[in-house]
């Protein structure tokens, strides 16, 4: 109030010169106080300000205002606010999809970025190297697993249908099941009219084409490839909703062929050569595999002019699973509808004689196998497991002998000690309890 009254008194001066003079005299102490505060604050500046200066002196590649602001905020969280217990508890209660920058994350805040698409070939190595170092990325066990999924013999929970939609050129069905120790799993069946399995195989493998119809795919780069088996290691960056940071995937993939049926396996694989970054967030648990085969067309009965795609998918996106299930259910059909127009455009592009992309070329390098041999191998494994069952059934028979002895001894004891009903009931009750304990052992 004193300051306001002083300003009003100054404004009542008779001339403008007197008003300006009084205002300058009034503001001079304030400017002196601000200047002294700035000098004292600079002399006693915190450690995070030194970190900013050192990062600038080293010539950081991120010179944009956004990156400079990020470099300012990071030390605040790591040195100051990160030590507040209330903030730590708040971080634990918030969903994991909200990214927090922490000084203890892998590699710190500044991580070397991946090369752009022009330099992606720097990561491609020879087939001998991928065969020696990463031969266990996608193996025959993955082929057996997808075969069991296709035939619904994987021993998992029952599938619950959640969607059944169709258009003039495609039909779509989707199921879901909840895993005990993992994210929800999805199974879908799509049938595309006037499409061949070979075209669908190349279409889903072609990352360059996928960018045109998949709005979530921001970038796709090939890290390794094997021209002998067709095995590839690719790096994907996918866009997530505004409340989540983007996600990155290191995916190993390979195709097996049985007749004109193609078993395409893609899954998350470890890849230490690509360092982790705070953004985008790495998704480690990822499985998305499908079986592509020709089926009878609805338009032409008796002719295999349609293509069936059985997809099996699950991933741990770092989002609460119930929230993820809701988001998938709401956006599933909208995403699926974009595949069919993308496929038709891809067919027209191939018909015009456009050259194959590198990924589409790699999709044509398949490992051939016999489905009958796979079934006989699985039958042999199941048969060997059944041979061990008689040994397991003999053990309970041996364990029943003490039960007979206990009951028989109780009868003899009850008849020899007393003829009263109460004593006999007590003895038989104790004997029955011991018999049950022996049965459980």
Secondary structure, DSSP 8 states (H G I E B T S, - for coil): -HHHHHHHHHHTSSSHHHHHHHHHHHHHHHHHHHHHHHHHHHHT--HHHHHHHHHHHTT-S--SHHHHHHHHHHHIIIIIGGG-HHHHHHHHHS-TTS----TTSTT-S-------GGGGGGG---HHHHHHHSTTSS-HHHHHHHHHHHTT-S-----EEEEEEE-SSEEEEEEEE--SSS--EEEEEEEEES--HHHHHHHHH-HHHHHHH-TTEEEEEEEEE-TTT--EEEEEEE---TTS--EEEEEEEEEEEETTEEEEEEEE---TTS---SSSEEE--EEEEEEEEEE--SSSTT---EEEEEEEEEE--SS-HHHHHHHHHHHHHHHHHHHHHHHHHHHHHHHTT----HHHHHHT--EE--HHHHHHHHHHHHHHHHHTHHHHHHHHHHHHHHHHHHHHHHHHHHHHH---HHHHHHHHHHHHHHHHHHHH-
